[in-house]
Structure formats: C-alpha cells, structure tokens
Amino acid sequence: MITKEQLKHYSSKGYLILPKMYQGEVLASLITATERLEKLDGPEFFREKNSGKIRTVFAPEKFDQTIAKLINQLELRQIIYQILGEDFYLFQSKLNTKACLESGVWTWHQDFKFWKEDGMLQANAVTAAVLLSDVDIANGPILLIPGTHQEGEVSSYLNNPEGVHDENLKYMIHPSTLSSMCEKYEPIVPLLGKAGDLLLFHSNVLHASYQNMGYLDRKLLMLTFNPIRNIQEVEHPRPDYMVKRNKAVLSPNS
Ligand SMILES: O=C(O)CCC(=O)C(=O)O
C-alpha cells in the first residue's frame, strides 16, 4: 500500500517512485526472465537492427511465468487500486529495453494520445514500470514534466501516419509546446533508480527518453492498468498482444 502523501504526490505530479519494491529472489528471477526472453521470437518482439537485442517485447507474461506472477501480485494490485479507485485490468504490457550505444530516443509524448485510438475513453490509466536494471543519467532514463497530466491533451502534429510501435512516433509535439509546458509546470526530471524500484506514471503526463550512452542496457517492464469501464471497442483494433481485449479484473483483494 502507498501512503496518503505518496498518493498526493502521484495526483499532483503525475508520477511516483517506490524504491526497492522488488528485491532478492523475486528481482533476480525477473532479471533472469528478461535474459530468457532474448532467446525467443515472434510478432511481439521488436529488436535493434545491429545487435538484435530486444527493444520491446509486448505481452512478455505470455512467455514467462515470473512476469505473469508479478502482474498478479497482491501488493501491486492494491497500489494500483489505491490510485485508480475502481476495478481495473491490464491494458498493455511490454518490456522496453535500451541497448547501450544503440537504442534511440522516444520523443516527447502523452500515452493517452495513442491509446485513445485503441478505444481508451479518459486519460486515467496508470503505468507501472518496474526497473529491471539500474537507471542512471547515462543509460536513457524516462524524462518527465511533473504536473503535465493536469494539462489535458497538449498540441501535437501527425508525424508518421503509419507508426504503430516505431521510434519515429505517430504524433509529435513542437519545441514551443515543450517550452510552454516546462514554464507552466516544472523543470524536466529524469526518473533515476535502482533495479527493483517501481515507477508509476499517469497516461497524460508528458514524457520521453534519450539514447543510452551508458555501458549498462536499460530495462523497464511496463504494465499499464486501465479502469474496466474506461474502454470501448474500435473498428480496427491493434493486435491483442499490443492492446489486450481480456478485461479480467485484477482485484485488490487476495
Ligand atoms: O522506454 C522508454 O524509454 C519510454 C517508453 C515510452 O515512453 C512509452 O512506452 O510510452
């Protein structure tokens, strides 16, 4: 469970870091799971061109029980329930890695802009990102502008109409939008931490990440939870591994 102060931080800043959420054997087995995933393949896997290392695996829990167990972990379900305050399900899951000296940027965006097209109704989904490597200033941390989830949808333009899961994002923002958000809200913060920390962020908070210039591959297991009633069907849904249609409730009760 998180405290009232932590909940307040999430509500006002649009993010929260919970240090040392996973430790010991649980953490070690999650890290080993990411190593096992490197050896698998399928449409869920997006890889770097040169090294062939994973950039994203969607629905990694399909391939690994350790990850499936984590999604169902009671403490995580309770924390997400505290934030959402209603029944929710797993909307999307992915392992995003950043290979050192290879992976590119994810430029500034709000996730809800993209998820609206998947039928999401309101921008109140929450993403829980489990750090499965240390994340420092060099290896491509998530950068975020605290408070921008309160802005609603910021102005953006259609950049890559065909973009599905592409670093050349479908929608991008102008530099003037970025500067006005930094002036109106707060300076950009890099979300640094150690393997095992949990980072929670709002689906409308502006965020980005730059290239990994460090020596350590960066790994984030990103789980997005959406209220059950916050979705409608769309005519051309993305594949189920990208946007889940199974809305099994993840209950806060054991
Ligand atoms: O992995 C990253 O650095 C950022 C990914 C991201 O922004 C996203 O999945 O929305």
The ligand as an ORCA input file, in Angstrom:
! r2SCAN-3c Opt
* xyz 0 1
  O      11.115      3.092    -22.799
  C      11.159      4.320    -22.788
  O      12.176      4.930    -22.546
  C       9.946      5.163    -22.999
  C       8.793      4.405    -23.475
  C       7.576      5.232    -23.509
  O       7.619      6.423    -23.446
  C       6.288      4.601    -23.622
  O       6.232      3.367    -23.767
  O       5.286      5.334    -23.543
*
